[in-house]
Amino acid sequence: MEADPRSTRRSSYIIAKYTVRQGTYRDVIKNISASGLSIRTSRRLSVGQSIELEFPLLDFDKVIQVSGKVIRREYNGFAVAFDKPLDDMMDKEGQSPKIVHEGDRSTQK
């Protein structure tokens, strides 16, 4: 049985702005898929709490907004399941497009 390509995680280095009941923060997305992501942080969020996120994905000038729930705490962060899958994670051929990387931010206009 093949894995759903929308759930394939990709390593990333993208700074995300997110809002939870404790406040609004910025931290690094470690990996991302169409169905969720993992954020590296020392903050301890409660499993089940709602989260609103903003981050670039395919282009630094195009910030996407997505909502979800914290589904897991990790020793160096937490994982989020999106309320709706990210359609931008798959192109028309079913392949994952190139996503942004913070190391490339200064080279883009």
N, C-alpha and C positions, 0 to 999 in steps of 0.2 A: 504494500500500500504506500503510495507516494504521500509525502507531507504536503500540507496546504502551503503553497508558496507565499501566501499572505502572512503566514505565521513565521517565516524564516527570519531569524534575527541577524542583523548586520552590526558589526562593531562600528562605533561612531565616536566622534569627539565634537559635540555640538553643545553650546551653552543654551540652556533653556531657562525661561522665566516661568515660575509656577506659583500658583496661589492655593493655599490650603487654609484651614481655619486659624492656624497660628500666625499667618502672615504671607507675604510675598517674598520669594527668594530667587536666586539664580545659582544653578549648579550644572554640572556636565552630564549629558546623556552618554552612558557607556555603550549601550546597544539599543537598537530599535527594530521593530517589525511593523507590519500593517496593523497588528492587533495590540501592541503595547510597547513599553520601553523600560529601561532600567536607568536610574539616576544615581550618580556617585555623590554622596554627601555624608556629613556626620550627623545631620538632623535625624531624629527618631520620629517618624510619622506612624500613626495608628493604622493598622490594616482595616480596610473598609471605608476609610474616609475619602470624600470626594476631592478631586484635584482638577484645576484648570491650568493648561500649559500653553505656552507660546514659544515657537522656535522656528528657525529657518530649516528647510529640508533639502530642496533641490536648488535653491538660489537664496543668497543672503538678503536680497531685496524683497523676497516673498516669504513673510512670516505666516506660519499656519497656527491656528488655534484649535485645540482639542481638549475634550474633557474625559475624565475617567475615574477610576477608583484605585487606591493603593491596594495591591493584592498580596504583597510580601515585603517583609523587612529583611534586610541583609546587613551584615556587619559593617559594610561601607556604603550603605544606601538603601534604596527601595525600588520595587517594581510596580508598574502601573499597567492596568488593562484599560484600553480605550473604550468609551461607550459605543463608538462607531469606528470601523476600520478605516485606516488611511488609504484612500484610493491612489494617492501619489506614490506609494511604495511599489506599484507595479505598472509597467508600461504596456502598450497595446499588444506586445508579443509575449507578455507574461514574465518578463525579465525585470529585475530590480534596477532602477535607474541609478546613476551616480548621485550620491548625496553629498551635501556640503561637509567641510571639515574646517574647524576653527583655524588650523594652520594655514589655510588658503585664504582666509578673510582679507588679509592685507594685499593680496595679489589681485583681487577682483575689484573692478571699478564700481 
